[in-house]
Amino acid sequence: MDADTQGCGREPDSQFVELAVEVFGMLADATRVRIILALRGGELSVNQLAEAVDKSPAAVSQHLAKLRLARMVTTRHEGTRVYYRLENEHASQLVSDAIFQAEHSLGGTPRHHHTRKEASA
């Protein structure tokens, strides 16, 4: 067994498998995925997020409440304004990896493989 995987919860019998399924469930919504993508650039207000994901502020607020409960986003208050940001890099990485996987379903060489080749050249 790899030393870097011991105790990290990445074994099939890990107690974290069910929690991981809940994380995937949280991300099984296009609006929440779009919110995560929008927050990769830094913190945004509800109105800014609503504009970025083309949804009403009320709808975005409901999604943000779920993402907060899942500890994927956190807030910062400035006066009466609330700004949201990603809690850590993991939600962003999950979404990026899911999009990369989706690109593979289209056939051919996915766009992200072209970007990596160009970056290493």
ZADO-1210 file (C-alpha; in nm, 4 decimals, padded with zeros to 6 digits):
<atoms>
<atom x="00.0000" y="00.0000" z="00.0000" code="MET" pos="1"/>
<atom x="00.1274" y="00.3491" z="-00.0842" code="ASP" pos="2"/>
<atom x="00.2395" y="00.5476" z="00.2168" code="ALA" pos="3"/>
<atom x="00.0616" y="00.8558" z="00.0836" code="ASP" pos="4"/>
<atom x="-00.2770" y="00.6790" z="00.0746" code="THR" pos="5"/>
<atom x="-00.2630" y="00.5187" z="00.4183" code="GLN" pos="6"/>
<atom x="-00.5070" y="00.6809" z="00.6534" code="GLY" pos="7"/>
<atom x="-00.6318" y="00.9278" z="00.3925" code="CYS" pos="8"/>
<atom x="-00.9643" y="00.7581" z="00.3327" code="GLY" pos="9"/>
<atom x="-00.8919" y="00.6518" z="-00.0254" code="ARG" pos="10"/>
<atom x="-00.9455" y="00.2800" z="00.0278" code="GLU" pos="11"/>
<atom x="-01.2696" y="00.1090" z="-00.0857" code="PRO" pos="12"/>
<atom x="-01.3729" y="00.0365" z="00.2737" code="ASP" pos="13"/>
<atom x="-01.3091" y="00.3927" z="00.3918" code="SER" pos="14"/>
<atom x="-01.5584" y="00.5591" z="00.6213" code="GLN" pos="15"/>
<atom x="-01.5407" y="00.8615" z="00.3891" code="PHE" pos="16"/>
<atom x="-01.6982" y="00.6897" z="00.0867" code="VAL" pos="17"/>
<atom x="-02.0525" y="00.7833" z="00.1910" code="GLU" pos="18"/>
<atom x="-01.9453" y="01.1408" z="00.2582" code="LEU" pos="19"/>
<atom x="-01.7821" y="01.1547" z="-00.0843" code="ALA" pos="20"/>
<atom x="-02.1120" y="01.0437" z="-00.2372" code="VAL" pos="21"/>
<atom x="-02.2822" y="01.3335" z="-00.0576" code="GLU" pos="22"/>
<atom x="-02.0224" y="01.5725" z="-00.2041" code="VAL" pos="23"/>
<atom x="-02.0939" y="01.4406" z="-00.5534" code="PHE" pos="24"/>
<atom x="-02.4655" y="01.4799" z="-00.4839" code="GLY" pos="25"/>
<atom x="-02.4098" y="01.8415" z="-00.3868" code="MET" pos="26"/>
<atom x="-02.2322" y="01.8990" z="-00.7172" code="LEU" pos="27"/>
<atom x="-02.5001" y="01.7161" z="-00.9183" code="ALA" pos="28"/>
<atom x="-02.6674" y="02.0460" z="-01.0022" code="ASP" pos="29"/>
<atom x="-02.5678" y="02.2674" z="-01.2950" code="ALA" pos="30"/>
<atom x="-02.6267" y="02.5922" z="-01.1052" code="THR" pos="31"/>
<atom x="-02.4055" y="02.4852" z="-00.8156" code="ARG" pos="32"/>
<atom x="-02.1326" y="02.3773" z="-01.0589" code="VAL" pos="33"/>
<atom x="-02.1567" y="02.7171" z="-01.2287" code="ARG" pos="34"/>
<atom x="-02.1329" y="02.8902" z="-00.8897" code="ILE" pos="35"/>
<atom x="-01.8166" y="02.6949" z="-00.8075" code="ILE" pos="36"/>
<atom x="-01.6708" y="02.7882" z="-01.1467" code="LEU" pos="37"/>
<atom x="-01.7580" y="03.1559" z="-01.0957" code="ALA" pos="38"/>
<atom x="-01.5936" y="03.1581" z="-00.7520" code="LEU" pos="39"/>
<atom x="-01.2624" y="03.0268" z="-00.8844" code="ARG" pos="40"/>
<atom x="-01.1712" y="03.3866" z="-00.9656" code="GLY" pos="41"/>
<atom x="-01.2289" y="03.5065" z="-00.6098" code="GLY" pos="42"/>
<atom x="-01.5097" y="03.6191" z="-00.3874" code="GLU" pos="43"/>
<atom x="-01.8371" y="03.7512" z="-00.5251" code="LEU" pos="44"/>
<atom x="-02.1648" y="03.8848" z="-00.3881" code="SER" pos="45"/>
<atom x="-02.4972" y="03.7084" z="-00.4454" code="VAL" pos="46"/>
<atom x="-02.5899" y="03.9634" z="-00.7132" code="ASN" pos="47"/>
<atom x="-02.2586" y="03.9159" z="-00.8928" code="GLN" pos="48"/>
<atom x="-02.3014" y="03.5386" z="-00.8789" code="LEU" pos="49"/>
<atom x="-02.6616" y="03.5651" z="-01.0006" code="ALA" pos="50"/>
<atom x="-02.5419" y="03.7595" z="-01.3027" code="GLU" pos="51"/>
<atom x="-02.2558" y="03.5166" z="-01.3656" code="ALA" pos="52"/>
<atom x="-02.4796" y="03.2074" z="-01.3598" code="VAL" pos="53"/>
<atom x="-02.7860" y="03.3746" z="-01.5153" code="ASP" pos="54"/>
<atom x="-03.0199" y="03.2976" z="-01.2244" code="LYS" pos="55"/>
<atom x="-03.2179" y="03.5118" z="-00.9846" code="SER" pos="56"/>
<atom x="-03.0458" y="03.6249" z="-00.6632" code="PRO" pos="57"/>
<atom x="-03.3070" y="03.4296" z="-00.4638" code="ALA" pos="58"/>
<atom x="-03.2268" y="03.1063" z="-00.6497" code="ALA" pos="59"/>
<atom x="-02.8529" y="03.1627" z="-00.6117" code="VAL" pos="60"/>
<atom x="-02.8980" y="03.2280" z="-00.2392" code="SER" pos="61"/>
<atom x="-03.0690" y="02.8919" z="-00.1980" code="GLN" pos="62"/>
<atom x="-02.7844" y="02.7141" z="-00.3753" code="HIS" pos="63"/>
<atom x="-02.5259" y="02.9055" z="-00.1716" code="LEU" pos="64"/>
<atom x="-02.6986" y="02.7999" z="00.1502" code="ALA" pos="65"/>
<atom x="-02.6567" y="02.4354" z="00.0487" code="LYS" pos="66"/>
<atom x="-02.2939" y="02.4899" z="-00.0506" code="LEU" pos="67"/>
<atom x="-02.2295" y="02.6590" z="00.2847" code="ARG" pos="68"/>
<atom x="-02.3820" y="02.3652" z="00.4738" code="LEU" pos="69"/>
<atom x="-02.1542" y="02.1342" z="00.2765" code="ALA" pos="70"/>
<atom x="-01.8616" y="02.3631" z="00.3676" code="ARG" pos="71"/>
<atom x="-01.7732" y="02.4223" z="00.0047" code="MET" pos="72"/>
<atom x="-01.8153" y="02.7990" z="00.0286" code="VAL" pos="73"/>
<atom x="-01.7697" y="03.0473" z="00.3091" code="THR" pos="74"/>
<atom x="-01.8674" y="03.4091" z="00.3585" code="THR" pos="75"/>
<atom x="-01.7206" y="03.7443" z="00.4452" code="ARG" pos="76"/>
<atom x="-01.9385" y="04.0327" z="00.5598" code="HIS" pos="77"/>
<atom x="-01.8658" y="04.3912" z="00.4639" code="GLU" pos="78"/>
<atom x="-02.1331" y="04.6183" z="00.6059" code="GLY" pos="79"/>
<atom x="-02.4629" y="04.4836" z="00.4781" code="THR" pos="80"/>
<atom x="-02.2973" y="04.3009" z="00.1885" code="ARG" pos="81"/>
<atom x="-02.2066" y="03.9325" z="00.2005" code="VAL" pos="82"/>
<atom x="-01.9298" y="03.7974" z="-00.0195" code="TYR" pos="83"/>
<atom x="-01.8880" y="03.4299" z="-00.0972" code="TYR" pos="84"/>
<atom x="-01.5686" y="03.2437" z="-00.1724" code="ARG" pos="85"/>
<atom x="-01.4571" y="02.8838" z="-00.2022" code="LEU" pos="86"/>
<atom x="-01.3747" y="02.7265" z="00.1330" code="GLU" pos="87"/>
<atom x="-01.0750" y="02.5449" z="-00.0209" code="ASN" pos="88"/>
<atom x="-00.9445" y="02.4317" z="-00.3583" code="GLU" pos="89"/>
<atom x="-01.1078" y="02.0865" z="-00.3532" code="HIS" pos="90"/>
<atom x="-01.4547" y="02.1791" z="-00.4853" code="ALA" pos="91"/>
<atom x="-01.2923" y="02.3692" z="-00.7702" code="SER" pos="92"/>
<atom x="-01.0675" y="02.0722" z="-00.8482" code="GLN" pos="93"/>
<atom x="-01.3640" y="01.8308" z="-00.8437" code="LEU" pos="94"/>
<atom x="-01.5565" y="02.0501" z="-01.0860" code="VAL" pos="95"/>
<atom x="-01.2537" y="02.0916" z="-01.3136" code="SER" pos="96"/>
<atom x="-01.1942" y="01.7165" z="-01.3168" code="ASP" pos="97"/>
<atom x="-01.5628" y="01.6498" z="-01.3917" code="ALA" pos="98"/>
<atom x="-01.5487" y="01.8914" z="-01.6846" code="ILE" pos="99"/>
<atom x="-01.2301" y="01.7267" z="-01.8099" code="PHE" pos="100"/>
<atom x="-01.4058" y="01.3885" z="-01.7880" code="GLN" pos="101"/>
<atom x="-01.7038" y="01.5337" z="-01.9773" code="ALA" pos="102"/>
<atom x="-01.4673" y="01.6521" z="-02.2528" code="GLU" pos="103"/>
<atom x="-01.3519" y="01.2899" z="-02.2936" code="HIS" pos="104"/>
<atom x="-01.7098" y="01.1823" z="-02.3667" code="SER" pos="105"/>
<atom x="-01.7084" y="01.3949" z="-02.6830" code="LEU" pos="106"/>
<atom x="-01.4416" y="01.1798" z="-02.8482" code="GLY" pos="107"/>
<atom x="-01.1181" y="01.2934" z="-03.0054" code="GLY" pos="108"/>
<atom x="-00.8482" y="01.4656" z="-02.8055" code="THR" pos="109"/>
<atom x="-01.0031" y="01.6723" z="-02.5261" code="PRO" pos="110"/>
<atom x="-00.9212" y="02.0421" z="-02.5128" code="ARG" pos="111"/>
<atom x="-00.7507" y="02.0084" z="-02.1737" code="HIS" pos="112"/>
<atom x="-00.4927" y="01.7721" z="-02.3251" code="HIS" pos="113"/>
<atom x="-00.4035" y="02.0360" z="-02.5848" code="HIS" pos="114"/>
<atom x="-00.3564" y="02.2952" z="-02.3101" code="THR" pos="115"/>
<atom x="-00.1257" y="02.0683" z="-02.1101" code="ARG" pos="116"/>
<atom x="00.0890" y="01.9889" z="-02.4147" code="LYS" pos="117"/>
<atom x="00.1213" y="02.3586" z="-02.4992" code="GLU" pos="118"/>
<atom x="00.2097" y="02.4450" z="-02.1395" code="ALA" pos="119"/>
<atom x="00.4903" y="02.1887" z="-02.1280" code="SER" pos="120"/>
<atom x="00.6347" y="02.2910" z="-02.4666" code="ALA" pos="121"/>
</atoms>
